[in-house]
Structures are given as C-alpha cells and as structure tokens.
Amino acid sequence: MNAVDLIVEDEAWNGLEGKTRLAEQAVEAVCEELDERSPGVVAILLTGDEAVAALNAEFRGREGPTNVLSFPSGGHADNHLGDIALAAGVVAREAQAREIALADHLRHLIIHGFLHLQGYDHQDDDEAEIMEGLERRALARLGVADPYAA
C-alpha cells in the first residue's frame, strides 16, 4: 500500500482545486500498472521554482529548476518510500506550452516521479520505453491523453 502526504509550500499551487485527490489518483493509477512495488508513504512537495532549483543544484549538481525531482528514501525508513518535489512555474509553463490541463500534467509528473521511487529510470532507450509505457497506461486509466504522442 502506498499513501500520499501532500505538502503545499508555494501559494502558486493554491489555484489548482483537488490537489490531494489528483496526487492520490496518480499514485493509485501507476500502482495498478506495477506487478511489484515497494510500499510506503510518498511525500509530494508542491513548491516553487526557486526551491526546486536549490534542490536540483544541491542533489544533482545542475543549475535552475526542473519540473519534477524524486528522492528515494533508500531504506524505506519508517515506512517512507521517498519524496517528490514539483516546481509550480515550470509545471505551469510546460502545461501551457503543450496546451494541456495543469491537473493532467501534474498527474503525469507525479506518476513519473513515483516510478523513479520504484527504481525505474530513463537513462537509455530501453529503460525509457519501459517507463514511458507505464506512464501512458497509468494516465490512460485516468482518462489523460498520451503525453508522448507526436
């Protein structure tokens, strides 16, 4: 069983209704696609670009914000699977540029981040194909269009 602990740190996220349910739906949908998964609580931090930029610099050595970062707990200490951080400005700009609903893009990025917590990656083409397939199927469960469609 995976539970979601949603933390809203940046008021830019306040305009999005039903954030907690969106996050729970995303985790539930991707769990349905996994034959095996590590259980535990997932902390999802909805924050701003500056906070994600600081995390990105500290933990990945990269400048600037990115849409989503995942931090596996490593040992599932106290039933904690890991953390996912999302940057409000980046996520909103991406959704607008792709002409998709912010809620749909958020659910996609939560699914993506959750898969990283489960050990999935996209460093090579084979890994990316597996991970993107899981994302597509989980999003389809939610009625969200394929984000990788041309």
N, CA, C and O atoms as a GROMACS GRO file, in nm:
protein
  600
    1MET      N    1   0.084  -0.118   0.000
    1MET     CA    2   0.000   0.000   0.000
    1MET      C    3   0.088   0.124   0.000
    1MET      O    4   0.188   0.131   0.072
    2ASN      N    5   0.050   0.221  -0.082
    2ASN     CA    6   0.122   0.347  -0.086
    2ASN      C    7   0.027   0.460  -0.050
    2ASN      O    8  -0.083   0.471  -0.104
    3ALA      N    9   0.070   0.543   0.043
    3ALA     CA   10  -0.008   0.658   0.085
    3ALA      C   11   0.063   0.784   0.040
    3ALA      O   12   0.184   0.785   0.018
    4VAL      N   13  -0.014   0.891   0.026
    4VAL     CA   14   0.038   1.018  -0.021
    4VAL      C   15   0.028   1.122   0.090
    4VAL      O   16  -0.077   1.137   0.153
    5ASP      N   17   0.138   1.192   0.112
    5ASP     CA   18   0.140   1.306   0.204
    5ASP      C   19   0.170   1.428   0.119
    5ASP      O   20   0.285   1.449   0.079
    6LEU      N   21   0.069   1.509   0.091
    6LEU     CA   22   0.085   1.625   0.004
    6LEU      C   23   0.116   1.748   0.088
    6LEU      O   24   0.047   1.779   0.184
    7ILE      N   25   0.223   1.817   0.049
    7ILE     CA   26   0.267   1.937   0.119
    7ILE      C   27   0.268   2.050   0.017
    7ILE      O   28   0.342   2.045  -0.082
    8VAL      N   29   0.188   2.152   0.041
    8VAL     CA   30   0.184   2.267  -0.049
    8VAL      C   31   0.266   2.378   0.016
    8VAL      O   32   0.227   2.437   0.116
    9GLU      N   33   0.381   2.405  -0.045
    9GLU     CA   34   0.475   2.503   0.011
    9GLU      C   35   0.466   2.638  -0.061
    9GLU      O   36   0.495   2.742  -0.003
   10ASP      N   37   0.424   2.635  -0.186
   10ASP     CA   38   0.420   2.758  -0.265
   10ASP      C   39   0.275   2.791  -0.299
   10ASP      O   40   0.202   2.706  -0.349
   11GLU      N   41   0.234   2.915  -0.271
   11GLU     CA   42   0.095   2.955  -0.292
   11GLU      C   43   0.055   2.954  -0.439
   11GLU      O   44  -0.064   2.961  -0.469
   12ALA      N   45   0.149   2.944  -0.531
   12ALA     CA   46   0.115   2.936  -0.673
   12ALA      C   47   0.030   2.812  -0.702
   12ALA      O   48  -0.044   2.809  -0.801
   13TRP      N   49   0.040   2.710  -0.618
   13TRP     CA   50  -0.038   2.588  -0.635
   13TRP      C   51  -0.180   2.602  -0.583
   13TRP      O   52  -0.263   2.516  -0.609
   14ASN      N   53  -0.209   2.709  -0.510
   14ASN     CA   54  -0.341   2.722  -0.446
   14ASN      C   55  -0.457   2.730  -0.544
   14ASN      O   56  -0.570   2.695  -0.508
   15GLY      N   57  -0.432   2.773  -0.666
   15GLY     CA   58  -0.539   2.784  -0.765
   15GLY      C   59  -0.583   2.650  -0.822
   15GLY      O   60  -0.686   2.643  -0.890
   16LEU      N   61  -0.508   2.546  -0.797
   16LEU     CA   62  -0.543   2.414  -0.850
   16LEU      C   63  -0.630   2.340  -0.749
   16LEU      O   64  -0.585   2.304  -0.640
   17GLU      N   65  -0.755   2.320  -0.787
   17GLU     CA   66  -0.850   2.253  -0.698
   17GLU      C   67  -0.824   2.103  -0.692
   17GLU      O   68  -0.783   2.042  -0.791
   18GLY      N   69  -0.847   2.043  -0.576
   18GLY     CA   70  -0.841   1.898  -0.561
   18GLY      C   71  -0.702   1.839  -0.572
   18GLY      O   72  -0.686   1.725  -0.617
   19LYS      N   73  -0.601   1.913  -0.532
   19LYS     CA   74  -0.462   1.868  -0.545
   19LYS      C   75  -0.435   1.734  -0.478
   19LYS      O   76  -0.369   1.647  -0.534
   20THR      N   77  -0.487   1.718  -0.359
   20THR     CA   78  -0.462   1.594  -0.285
   20THR      C   79  -0.521   1.476  -0.359
   20THR      O   80  -0.456   1.372  -0.374
   21ARG      N   81  -0.643   1.490  -0.405
   21ARG     CA   82  -0.707   1.380  -0.479
   21ARG      C   83  -0.636   1.351  -0.610
   21ARG      O   84  -0.622   1.235  -0.648
   22LEU      N   85  -0.590   1.454  -0.680
   22LEU     CA   86  -0.514   1.434  -0.804
   22LEU      C   87  -0.388   1.353  -0.777
   22LEU      O   88  -0.355   1.262  -0.853
   23ALA      N   89  -0.319   1.386  -0.670
   23ALA     CA   90  -0.196   1.314  -0.635
   23ALA      C   91  -0.227   1.170  -0.599
   23ALA      O   92  -0.157   1.078  -0.642
   24GLU      N   93  -0.331   1.149  -0.520
   24GLU     CA   94  -0.369   1.012  -0.483
   24GLU      C   95  -0.409   0.930  -0.604
   24GLU      O   96  -0.371   0.814  -0.616
   25GLN      N   97  -0.486   0.991  -0.694
   25GLN     CA   98  -0.527   0.921  -0.816
   25GLN      C   99  -0.407   0.880  -0.901
   25GLN      O  100  -0.402   0.770  -0.954
   26ALA      N  101  -0.310   0.969  -0.911
   26ALA     CA  102  -0.191   0.940  -0.991
   26ALA      C  103  -0.115   0.821  -0.933
   26ALA      O  104  -0.075   0.731  -1.007
   27VAL      N  105  -0.096   0.820  -0.802
   27VAL     CA  106  -0.024   0.709  -0.738
   27VAL      C  107  -0.104   0.580  -0.750
   27VAL      O  108  -0.047   0.475  -0.778
   28GLU      N  109  -0.235   0.587  -0.728
   28GLU     CA  110  -0.319   0.467  -0.742
   28GLU      C  111  -0.312   0.410  -0.883
   28GLU      O  112  -0.300   0.289  -0.901
   29ALA      N  113  -0.319   0.497  -0.982
   29ALA     CA  114  -0.320   0.452  -1.122
   29ALA      C  115  -0.188   0.384  -1.159
   29ALA      O  116  -0.189   0.279  -1.224
   30VAL      N  117  -0.078   0.441  -1.119
   30VAL     CA  118   0.051   0.379  -1.155
   30VAL      C  119   0.073   0.251  -1.076
   30VAL      O  120   0.133   0.156  -1.128
   31CYS      N  121   0.026   0.245  -0.954
   31CYS     CA  122   0.039   0.121  -0.876
   31CYS      C  123  -0.035   0.006  -0.943
   31CYS      O  124   0.009  -0.108  -0.937
   32GLU      N  125  -0.147   0.037  -1.006
   32GLU     CA  126  -0.224  -0.065  -1.078
   32GLU      C  127  -0.145  -0.124  -1.195
   32GLU      O  128  -0.173  -0.235  -1.240
   33GLU      N  129  -0.048  -0.050  -1.245
   33GLU     CA  130   0.032  -0.094  -1.360
   33GLU      C  131   0.157  -0.172  -1.320
   33GLU      O  132   0.223  -0.229  -1.405
   34LEU      N  133   0.189  -0.173  -1.193
   34LEU     CA  134   0.312  -0.237  -1.147
   34LEU      C  135   0.285  -0.376  -1.092
   34LEU      O  136   0.199  -0.393  -1.005
   35ASP      N  137   0.358  -0.474  -1.141
   35ASP     CA  138   0.345  -0.610  -1.088
   35ASP      C  139   0.399  -0.617  -0.946
   35ASP      O  140   0.341  -0.684  -0.860
   36GLU      N  141   0.508  -0.550  -0.924
   36GLU     CA  142   0.570  -0.543  -0.790
   36GLU      C  143   0.601  -0.398  -0.760
   36GLU      O  144   0.640  -0.322  -0.848
   37ARG      N  145   0.583  -0.360  -0.635
   37ARG     CA  146   0.619  -0.224  -0.595
   37ARG      C  147   0.656  -0.222  -0.448
   37ARG      O  148   0.613  -0.305  -0.369
   38SER      N  149   0.738  -0.124  -0.416
   38SER     CA  150   0.775  -0.103  -0.277
   38SER      C  151   0.666  -0.020  -0.211
   38SER      O  152   0.627   0.084  -0.263
   39PRO      N  153   0.618  -0.064  -0.096
   39PRO     CA  154   0.514   0.012  -0.026
   39PRO      C  155   0.576   0.128   0.053
   39PRO      O  156   0.698   0.136   0.069
   40GLY      N  157   0.491   0.214   0.100
   40GLY     CA  158   0.537   0.323   0.186
   40GLY      C  159   0.469   0.453   0.151
   40GLY      O  160   0.398   0.466   0.052
   41VAL      N  161   0.492   0.550   0.237
   41VAL     CA  162   0.436   0.684   0.221
   41VAL      C  163   0.524   0.764   0.125
   41VAL      O  164   0.647   0.761   0.133
   42VAL      N  165   0.458   0.834   0.035
   42VAL     CA  166   0.526   0.922  -0.059
   42VAL      C  167   0.492   1.066  -0.020
   42VAL      O  168   0.375   1.104  -0.015
   43ALA      N  169   0.595   1.145   0.008
   43ALA     CA  170   0.575   1.286   0.035
   43ALA      C  171   0.588   1.362  -0.097
   43ALA      O  172   0.690   1.352  -0.165
   44ILE      N  173   0.484   1.436  -0.132
   44ILE     CA  174   0.483   1.514  -0.256
   44ILE      C  175   0.482   1.662  -0.216
   44ILE      O  176   0.388   1.711  -0.154
   45LEU      N  177   0.589   1.730  -0.254
   45LEU     CA  178   0.607   1.871  -0.221
   45LEU      C  179   0.573   1.956  -0.343
   45LEU      O  180   0.641   1.948  -0.445
   46LEU      N  181   0.469   2.036  -0.332
   46LEU     CA  182   0.433   2.131  -0.435
   46LEU      C  183   0.495   2.264  -0.395
   46LEU      O  184   0.447   2.332  -0.304
   47THR      N  185   0.602   2.299  -0.463
   47THR     CA  186   0.680   2.416  -0.424
   47THR      C  187   0.704   2.505  -0.545
   47THR      O  188   0.642   2.488  -0.650
   48GLY      N  189   0.794   2.600  -0.529
   48GLY     CA  190   0.822   2.695  -0.635
   48GLY      C  191   0.950   2.663  -0.710
   48GLY      O  192   1.026   2.573  -0.673
   49ASP      N  193   0.972   2.738  -0.815
   49ASP     CA  194   1.089   2.716  -0.899
   49ASP      C  195   1.220   2.735  -0.822
   49ASP      O  196   1.315   2.659  -0.841
   50GLU      N  197   1.224   2.837  -0.737
   50GLU     CA  198   1.348   2.863  -0.662
   50GLU      C  199   1.384   2.746  -0.572
   50GLU      O  200   1.501   2.707  -0.564
   51ALA      N  201   1.286   2.690  -0.503
   51ALA     CA  202   1.312   2.577  -0.413
   51ALA      C  203   1.360   2.456  -0.491
   51ALA      O  204   1.452   2.387  -0.448
   52VAL      N  205   1.297   2.428  -0.606
   52VAL     CA  206   1.339   2.314  -0.687
   52VAL      C  207   1.477   2.340  -0.747
   52VAL      O  208   1.557   2.247  -0.759
   53ALA      N  209   1.505   2.463  -0.785
   53ALA     CA  210   1.638   2.496  -0.837
   53ALA      C  211   1.745   2.469  -0.731
   53ALA      O  212   1.852   2.416  -0.763
   54ALA      N  213   1.716   2.503  -0.606
   54ALA     CA  214   1.811   2.478  -0.497
   54ALA      C  215   1.832   2.328  -0.476
   54ALA      O  216   1.945   2.283  -0.456
   55LEU      N  217   1.723   2.250  -0.481
   55LEU     CA  218   1.735   2.105  -0.468
   55LEU      C  219   1.811   2.045  -0.586
   55LEU      O  220   1.893   1.955  -0.569
   56ASN      N  221   1.784   2.096  -0.704
   56ASN     CA  222   1.848   2.048  -0.825
   56ASN      C  223   2.000   2.073  -0.818
   56ASN      O  224   2.080   1.987  -0.857
   57ALA      N  225   2.038   2.190  -0.770
   57ALA     CA  226   2.180   2.224  -0.757
   57ALA      C  227   2.246   2.138  -0.650
   57ALA      O  228   2.356   2.085  -0.670
   58GLU      N  229   2.180   2.125  -0.537
   58GLU     CA  230   2.239   2.050  -0.425
   58GLU      C  231   2.252   1.902  -0.452
   58GLU      O  232   2.356   1.842  -0.421
   59PHE      N  233   2.149   1.841  -0.509
   59PHE     CA  234   2.148   1.695  -0.521
   59PHE      C  235   2.184   1.643  -0.660
   59PHE      O  236   2.220   1.526  -0.674
   60ARG      N  237   2.174   1.727  -0.761
   60ARG     CA  238   2.206   1.681  -0.896
   60ARG      C  239   2.319   1.760  -0.961
   60ARG      O  240   2.366   1.724  -1.069
   61GLY      N  241   2.362   1.867  -0.894
   61GLY     CA  242   2.469   1.948  -0.949
   61GLY      C  243   2.430   2.023  -1.076
   61GLY      O  244   2.515   2.055  -1.158
   62ARG      N  245   2.302   2.050  -1.092
   62ARG     CA  246   2.252   2.117  -1.211
   62ARG      C  247   2.188   2.251  -1.174
   62ARG      O  248   2.122   2.263  -1.071
   63GLU      N  249   2.210   2.349  -1.259
   63GLU     CA  250   2.154   2.482  -1.235
   63GLU      C  251   2.010   2.491  -1.281
   63GLU      O  252   1.971   2.429  -1.379
   64GLY      N  253   1.933   2.570  -1.210
   64GLY     CA  254   1.797   2.601  -1.250
   64GLY      C  255   1.695   2.498  -1.205
   64GLY      O  256   1.728   2.388  -1.162
   65PRO      N  257   1.569   2.538  -1.216
   65PRO     CA  258   1.461   2.447  -1.177
   65PRO      C  259   1.433   2.345  -1.286
   65PRO      O  260   1.464   2.367  -1.403
   66THR      N  261   1.374   2.236  -1.247
   66THR     CA  262   1.323   2.136  -1.338
   66THR      C  263   1.179   2.107  -1.296
   66THR      O  264   1.136   2.154  -1.191
   67ASN      N  265   1.106   2.033  -1.374
   67ASN     CA  266   0.965   2.013  -1.341
   67ASN      C  267   0.945   1.926  -1.218
   67ASN      O  268   0.866   1.960  -1.129
   68VAL      N  269   1.017   1.812  -1.211
   68VAL     CA  270   0.997   1.719  -1.101
   68VAL      C  271   1.130   1.658  -1.059
   68VAL      O  272   1.215   1.629  -1.143
   69LEU      N  273   1.147   1.640  -0.930
   69LEU     CA  274   1.262   1.569  -0.874
   69LEU      C  275   1.211   1.460  -0.782
   69LEU      O  276   1.111   1.478  -0.712
   70SER      N  277   1.280   1.346  -0.783
   70SER     CA  278   1.243   1.235  -0.694
   70SER      C  279   1.361   1.201  -0.606
   70SER      O  280   1.476   1.201  -0.650
   71PHE      N  281   1.331   1.171  -0.480
   71PHE     CA  282   1.433   1.137  -0.382
   71PHE      C  283   1.392   1.010  -0.308
   71PHE      O  284   1.319   1.017  -0.209
   72PRO      N  285   1.438   0.893  -0.354
   72PRO     CA  286   1.406   0.768  -0.282
   72PRO      C  287   1.463   0.773  -0.141
   72PRO      O  288   1.570   0.829  -0.118
   73SER      N  289   1.392   0.713  -0.047
   73SER     CA  290   1.439   0.715   0.092
   73SER      C  291   1.561   0.626   0.112
   73SER      O  292   1.637   0.645   0.207
   74GLY      N  293   1.580   0.531   0.023
   74GLY     CA  294   1.698   0.445   0.034
   74GLY      C  295   1.674   0.324   0.122
   74GLY      O  296   1.712   0.213   0.084
   75GLY      N  297   1.615   0.342   0.236
   75GLY     CA  298   1.593   0.230   0.325
   75GLY      C  299   1.449   0.215   0.368
   75GLY      O  300   1.418   0.134   0.454
   76HIS      N  301   1.362   0.293   0.308
   76HIS     CA  302   1.220   0.291   0.345
   76HIS      C  303   1.204   0.309   0.496
   76HIS      O  304   1.122   0.244   0.560
   77ALA      N  305   1.284   0.400   0.549
   77ALA     CA  306   1.282   0.427   0.693
   77ALA      C  307   1.142   0.470   0.735
   77ALA      O  308   1.078   0.554   0.671
   78ASP      N  309   1.096   0.412   0.841
   78ASP     CA  310   0.965   0.446   0.898
   78ASP      C  311   0.855   0.444   0.793
   78ASP      O  312   0.766   0.529   0.794
   79ASN      N  313   0.861   0.347   0.703
   79ASN     CA  314   0.759   0.330   0.600
   79ASN      C  315   0.754   0.448   0.503
   79ASN      O  316   0.650   0.475   0.442
   80HIS      N  317   0.867   0.520   0.488
   80HIS     CA  318   0.874   0.633   0.397
   80HIS      C  319   0.944   0.590   0.269
   80HIS      O  320   1.063   0.558   0.270
   81LEU      N  321   0.870   0.589   0.158
   81LEU     CA  322   0.925   0.547   0.030
   81LEU      C  323   1.017   0.652  -0.029
   81LEU      O  324   1.122   0.618  -0.084
   82GLY      N  325   0.979   0.778  -0.019
   82GLY     CA  326   1.061   0.885  -0.074
   82GLY      C  327   0.981   1.011  -0.094
   82GLY      O  328   0.865   1.021  -0.056
   83ASP      N  329   1.048   1.108  -0.158
   83ASP     CA  330   0.989   1.240  -0.178
   83ASP      C  331   0.988   1.275  -0.326
   83ASP      O  332   1.075   1.233  -0.403
   84ILE      N  333   0.888   1.351  -0.364
   84ILE     CA  334   0.876   1.405  -0.498
   84ILE      C  335   0.854   1.555  -0.482
   84ILE      O  336   0.766   1.597  -0.407
   85ALA      N  337   0.934   1.636  -0.553
   85ALA     CA  338   0.918   1.781  -0.549
   85ALA      C  339   0.884   1.832  -0.688
   85ALA      O  340   0.945   1.791  -0.787
   86LEU      N  341   0.786   1.922  -0.695
   86LEU     CA  342   0.743   1.977  -0.823
   86LEU      C  343   0.746   2.130  -0.818
   86LEU      O  344   0.705   2.192  -0.720
   87ALA      N  345   0.797   2.189  -0.926
   87ALA     CA  346   0.813   2.334  -0.936
   87ALA      C  347   0.692   2.398  -1.004
   87ALA      O  348   0.663   2.368  -1.120
   88ALA      N  349   0.623   2.483  -0.934
   88ALA     CA  350   0.498   2.542  -0.983
   88ALA      C  351   0.514   2.612  -1.117
   88ALA      O  352   0.437   2.587  -1.210
   89GLY      N  353   0.611   2.698  -1.129
   89GLY     CA  354   0.628   2.775  -1.251
   89GLY      C  355   0.662   2.689  -1.370
   89GLY      O  356   0.606   2.705  -1.478
   90VAL      N  357   0.756   2.596  -1.352
   90VAL     CA  358   0.796   2.508  -1.461
   90VAL      C  359   0.679   2.423  -1.507
   90VAL      O  360   0.652   2.412  -1.626
   91VAL      N  361   0.609   2.363  -1.412
   91VAL     CA  362   0.496   2.276  -1.445
   91VAL      C  363   0.387   2.354  -1.517
   91VAL      O  364   0.332   2.306  -1.616
   92ALA      N  365   0.356   2.473  -1.470
   92ALA     CA  366   0.252   2.555  -1.533
   92ALA      C  367   0.294   2.598  -1.674
   92ALA      O  368   0.212   2.594  -1.766
   93ARG      N  369   0.418   2.637  -1.691
   93ARG     CA  370   0.464   2.678  -1.824
   93ARG      C  371   0.463   2.561  -1.922
   93ARG      O  372   0.425   2.578  -2.038
   94GLU      N  373   0.503   2.444  -1.876
   94GLU     CA  374   0.501   2.326  -1.963
   94GLU      C  375   0.358   2.291  -2.004
   94GLU      O  376   0.332   2.261  -2.120
   95ALA      N  377   0.267   2.294  -1.909
   95ALA     CA  378   0.127   2.262  -1.939
   95ALA      C  379   0.071   2.361  -2.041
   95ALA      O  380   0.003   2.322  -2.136
   96GLN      N  381   0.100   2.487  -2.021
   96GLN     CA  382   0.050   2.590  -2.113
   96GLN      C  383   0.112   2.571  -2.252
   96GLN      O  384   0.041   2.579  -2.352
   97ALA      N  385   0.242   2.547  -2.259
   97ALA     CA  386   0.309   2.530  -2.388
   97ALA      C  387   0.256   2.408  -2.463
   97ALA      O  388   0.248   2.409  -2.586
   98ARG      N  389   0.220   2.303  -2.390
   98ARG     CA  390   0.169   2.180  -2.452
   98ARG      C  391   0.018   2.183  -2.470
   98ARG      O  392  -0.042   2.091  -2.527
   99GLU      N  393  -0.042   2.290  -2.421
   99GLU     CA  394  -0.188   2.307  -2.429
   99GLU      C  395  -0.263   2.190  -2.366
   99GLU      O  396  -0.355   2.134  -2.423
  100ILE      N  397  -0.219   2.157  -2.244
  100ILE     CA  398  -0.285   2.053  -2.165
  100ILE      C  399  -0.324   2.110  -2.030
  100ILE      O  400  -0.269   2.210  -1.986
  101ALA      N  401  -0.418   2.046  -1.966
  101ALA     CA  402  -0.463   2.092  -1.834
  101ALA      C  403  -0.352   2.075  -1.732
  101ALA      O  404  -0.279   1.976  -1.732
  102LEU      N  405  -0.340   2.174  -1.645
  102LEU     CA  406  -0.239   2.168  -1.539
  102LEU      C  407  -0.257   2.042  -1.455
  102LEU      O  408  -0.158   1.978  -1.417
  103ALA      N  409  -0.381   2.005  -1.425
  103ALA     CA  410  -0.407   1.885  -1.344
  103ALA      C  411  -0.354   1.760  -1.413
  103ALA      O  412  -0.298   1.672  -1.347
  104ASP      N  413  -0.372   1.750  -1.544
  104ASP     CA  414  -0.323   1.633  -1.618
  104ASP      C  415  -0.170   1.628  -1.618
  104ASP      O  416  -0.111   1.522  -1.601
  105HIS      N  417  -0.108   1.743  -1.637
  105HIS     CA  418   0.039   1.745  -1.638
  105HIS      C  419   0.093   1.711  -1.499
  105HIS      O  420   0.191   1.638  -1.486
  106LEU      N  421   0.029   1.763  -1.396
  106LEU     CA  422   0.071   1.731  -1.260
  106LEU      C  423   0.062   1.581  -1.235
  106LEU      O  424   0.155   1.522  -1.181
  107ARG      N  425  -0.050   1.519  -1.274
  107ARG     CA  426  -0.064   1.374  -1.253
  107ARG      C  427   0.044   1.298  -1.329
  107ARG      O  428   0.098   1.200  -1.278
  108HIS      N  429   0.074   1.341  -1.451
  108HIS     CA  430   0.181   1.275  -1.527
  108HIS      C  431   0.314   1.284  -1.453
  108HIS      O  432   0.386   1.184  -1.441
  109LEU      N  433   0.348   1.402  -1.404
  109LEU     CA  434   0.477   1.419  -1.337
  109LEU      C  435   0.483   1.344  -1.204
  109LEU      O  436   0.589   1.296  -1.165
  110ILE      N  437   0.370   1.334  -1.135
  110ILE     CA  438   0.368   1.254  -1.012
  110ILE      C  439   0.390   1.108  -1.046
  110ILE      O  440   0.466   1.039  -0.977
  111ILE      N  441   0.326   1.059  -1.149
  111ILE     CA  442   0.347   0.920  -1.193
  111ILE      C  443   0.492   0.899  -1.229
  111ILE      O  444   0.553   0.799  -1.190
  112HIS      N  445   0.549   0.992  -1.304
  112HIS     CA  446   0.690   0.983  -1.343
  112HIS      C  447   0.780   0.978  -1.219
  112HIS      O  448   0.869   0.893  -1.210
  113GLY      N  449   0.756   1.069  -1.126
  113GLY     CA  450   0.836   1.073  -1.004
  113GLY      C  451   0.821   0.947  -0.920
  113GLY      O  452   0.919   0.897  -0.865
  114PHE      N  453   0.699   0.896  -0.911
  114PHE     CA  454   0.673   0.775  -0.835
  114PHE      C  455   0.748   0.656  -0.895
  114PHE      O  456   0.802   0.573  -0.822
  115LEU      N  457   0.751   0.648  -1.028
  115LEU     CA  458   0.825   0.540  -1.092
  115LEU      C  459   0.974   0.546  -1.058
  115LEU      O  460   1.038   0.443  -1.041
  116HIS      N  461   1.028   0.666  -1.049
  116HIS     CA  462   1.168   0.679  -1.006
  116HIS      C  463   1.185   0.624  -0.864
  116HIS      O  464   1.284   0.558  -0.834
  117LEU      N  465   1.088   0.651  -0.777
  117LEU     CA  466   1.096   0.599  -0.640
  117LEU      C  467   1.089   0.447  -0.638
  117LEU      O  468   1.138   0.383  -0.544
  118GLN      N  469   1.030   0.390  -0.740
  118GLN     CA  470   1.018   0.244  -0.752
  118GLN      C  471   1.139   0.182  -0.822
  118GLN      O  472   1.145   0.060  -0.841
  119GLY      N  473   1.236   0.265  -0.860
  119GLY     CA  474   1.358   0.214  -0.921
  119GLY      C  475   1.362   0.222  -1.072
  119GLY      O  476   1.460   0.177  -1.133
  120TYR      N  477   1.261   0.278  -1.135
  120TYR     CA  478   1.260   0.292  -1.280
  120TYR      C  479   1.342   0.414  -1.319
  120TYR      O  480   1.354   0.509  -1.242
  121ASP      N  481   1.398   0.409  -1.441
  121ASP     CA  482   1.477   0.521  -1.490
  121ASP      C  483   1.461   0.530  -1.641
  121ASP      O  484   1.395   0.446  -1.703
  122HIS      N  485   1.520   0.631  -1.699
  122HIS     CA  486   1.510   0.652  -1.844
  122HIS      C  487   1.645   0.697  -1.900
  122HIS      O  488   1.651   0.783  -1.988
  123GLN      N  489   1.752   0.638  -1.848
  123GLN     CA  490   1.886   0.676  -1.891
  123GLN      C  491   1.919   0.624  -2.031
  123GLN      O  492   1.998   0.686  -2.102
  124ASP      N  493   1.860   0.513  -2.070
  124ASP     CA  494   1.883   0.463  -2.206
  124ASP      C  495   1.747   0.436  -2.270
  124ASP      O  496   1.644   0.441  -2.204
  125ASP      N  497   1.750   0.407  -2.400
  125ASP     CA  498   1.625   0.392  -2.476
  125ASP      C  499   1.537   0.280  -2.424
  125ASP      O  500   1.415   0.295  -2.419
  126ASP      N  501   1.596   0.167  -2.384
  126ASP     CA  502   1.516   0.055  -2.335
  126ASP      C  503   1.446   0.090  -2.204
  126ASP      O  504   1.328   0.060  -2.186
  127GLU      N  505   1.520   0.154  -2.112
  127GLU     CA  506   1.460   0.196  -1.985
  127GLU      C  507   1.350   0.299  -2.009
  127GLU      O  508   1.243   0.292  -1.949
  128ALA      N  509   1.376   0.393  -2.098
  128ALA     CA  510   1.278   0.498  -2.128
  128ALA      C  511   1.151   0.438  -2.186
  128ALA      O  512   1.040   0.480  -2.152
  129GLU      N  513   1.166   0.340  -2.272
  129GLU     CA  514   1.048   0.276  -2.333
  129GLU      C  515   0.961   0.208  -2.227
  129GLU      O  516   0.839   0.218  -2.231
  130ILE      N  517   1.024   0.140  -2.134
  130ILE     CA  518   0.950   0.073  -2.026
  130ILE      C  519   0.880   0.176  -1.939
  130ILE      O  520   0.761   0.164  -1.910
  131MET      N  521   0.953   0.278  -1.898
  131MET     CA  522   0.898   0.378  -1.807
  131MET      C  523   0.786   0.457  -1.874
  131MET      O  524   0.682   0.482  -1.813
  132GLU      N  525   0.807   0.497  -1.998
  132GLU     CA  526   0.704   0.572  -2.069
  132GLU      C  527   0.580   0.487  -2.093
  132GLU      O  528   0.468   0.539  -2.090
  133GLY      N  529   0.597   0.359  -2.117
  133GLY     CA  530   0.482   0.271  -2.134
  133GLY      C  531   0.399   0.263  -2.007
  133GLY      O  532   0.276   0.266  -2.014
  134LEU      N  533   0.464   0.254  -1.893
  134LEU     CA  534   0.393   0.253  -1.765
  134LEU      C  535   0.319   0.386  -1.744
  134LEU      O  536   0.204   0.387  -1.699
  135GLU      N  537   0.385   0.495  -1.776
  135GLU     CA  538   0.322   0.626  -1.762
  135GLU      C  539   0.198   0.636  -1.851
  135GLU      O  540   0.093   0.682  -1.806
  136ARG      N  541   0.211   0.595  -1.977
  136ARG     CA  542   0.097   0.601  -2.070
  136ARG      C  543  -0.022   0.522  -2.018
  136ARG      O  544  -0.135   0.569  -2.020
  137ARG      N  545   0.005   0.399  -1.971
  137ARG     CA  546  -0.104   0.314  -1.925
  137ARG      C  547  -0.168   0.369  -1.798
  137ARG      O  548  -0.290   0.364  -1.783
  138ALA      N  549  -0.088   0.420  -1.707
  138ALA     CA  550  -0.143   0.479  -1.584
  138ALA      C  551  -0.227   0.602  -1.617
  138ALA      O  552  -0.335   0.620  -1.562
  139LEU      N  553  -0.178   0.685  -1.707
  139LEU     CA  554  -0.254   0.804  -1.745
  139LEU      C  555  -0.382   0.767  -1.818
  139LEU      O  556  -0.485   0.833  -1.799
  140ALA      N  557  -0.378   0.664  -1.899
  140ALA     CA  558  -0.498   0.619  -1.969
  140ALA      C  559  -0.605   0.578  -1.868
  140ALA      O  560  -0.724   0.602  -1.891
  141ARG      N  561  -0.565   0.517  -1.757
  141ARG     CA  562  -0.660   0.480  -1.651
  141ARG      C  563  -0.733   0.603  -1.598
  141ARG      O  564  -0.847   0.594  -1.552
  142LEU      N  565  -0.665   0.718  -1.605
  142LEU     CA  566  -0.720   0.842  -1.553
  142LEU      C  567  -0.790   0.925  -1.662
  142LEU      O  568  -0.841   1.033  -1.634
  143GLY      N  569  -0.791   0.874  -1.783
  143GLY     CA  570  -0.850   0.946  -1.893
  143GLY      C  571  -0.764   1.061  -1.945
  143GLY      O  572  -0.815   1.156  -2.003
  144VAL      N  573  -0.634   1.051  -1.922
  144VAL     CA  574  -0.541   1.156  -1.964
  144VAL      C  575  -0.470   1.111  -2.092
  144VAL      O  576  -0.423   0.998  -2.102
  145ALA      N  577  -0.465   1.200  -2.188
  145ALA     CA  578  -0.404   1.170  -2.318
  145ALA      C  579  -0.256   1.135  -2.305
  145ALA      O  580  -0.188   1.177  -2.211
  146ASP      N  581  -0.207   1.057  -2.400
  146ASP     CA  582  -0.067   1.016  -2.405
  146ASP      C  583   0.022   1.138  -2.418
  146ASP      O  584   0.016   1.209  -2.519
  147PRO      N  585   0.107   1.166  -2.318
  147PRO     CA  586   0.193   1.284  -2.323
  147PRO      C  587   0.308   1.270  -2.422
  147PRO      O  588   0.376   1.368  -2.454
  148TYR      N  589   0.330   1.148  -2.470
  148TYR     CA  590   0.442   1.123  -2.563
  148TYR      C  591   0.395   1.111  -2.707
  148TYR      O  592   0.476   1.088  -2.797
  149ALA      N  593   0.265   1.127  -2.731
  149ALA     CA  594   0.214   1.117  -2.867
  149ALA      C  595   0.266   1.234  -2.950
  149ALA      O  596   0.280   1.346  -2.901
  150ALA      N  597   0.295   1.206  -3.075
  150ALA     CA  598   0.351   1.310  -3.163
  150ALA      C  599   0.246   1.413  -3.198
  150ALA      O  600   0.274   1.508  -3.271
   0.00000   0.00000   0.00000
